[in-house]
Amino acid sequence: MSDQRKLRDIDDFINARDYEPAETRGRKIVVDKQIKICNQCKRAWESVNARNHPAGFTIYPLGMIPSYGKKKQTCPTCKRKQELK
């Protein structure tokens, strides 16, 4: 391999902007795009397959999942509480 080829490969590696660290947790979809943070209770939640979870969503305990970079959206539990008021 020539020196110019090596330098070109190194430059391509350094200048690569397509790299995004993403956690998938064994899924096909990136987890960070699926999990949202509730505006009211501040807990993390995500919509899930209704076959596995009859409610159709999973709510994680407060502080279990960092909220940094997540979309803000009211969770189904808080929506129901608002509707009952």
Beta strands, then each sheet from edge to edge (+ up, - down):
strand 1: 36-37
strand 2: 44-47
strand 3: 57-59
strand 4: 71-72
sheet 1: 3+ 2- 1+ 4+
end
